[in-house]
Amino acid sequence: MYHHSGSVAQQAAGSTAGVLDPQAEAMLFQRCAWCGTATYHRLLCPVCQGSELRTERSQGVGTIRHSTVVHRNTPAARNVSLIEMAEGFVVRGRVMGPPIGIHGGDRVRLSTAKDPVRGEPVFQLVDEPFRAWT
């Protein structure tokens, strides 16, 4: 793959930006040097199309924006959630727990576990909300 900028080629070849760091058990993301937009696993900034993306470490806390239950290609139902992280980027991942108990607006944090099949980050609920009618 050809990259017109040497810094982007170095990042693509030697960086693990936008993935879980297996040594630190942390999620890495990218921040645009030009406009400051936080992104997850991108080659260019989605706002200004800049190619100078710095790798930063996420705190690992966020809020569920959308969650759905998937029954396909799996022996049991599982959830797929869009999580807005505290740093401002959105990542797709799985939240541990019963799928019926996971709702938009719930707070989550990154778990030390990783989805071995899909390689997506795995989160757990920070607060178990009281939901009497669900």
Disulfide bonds with the S-S distance in Angstrom:
none
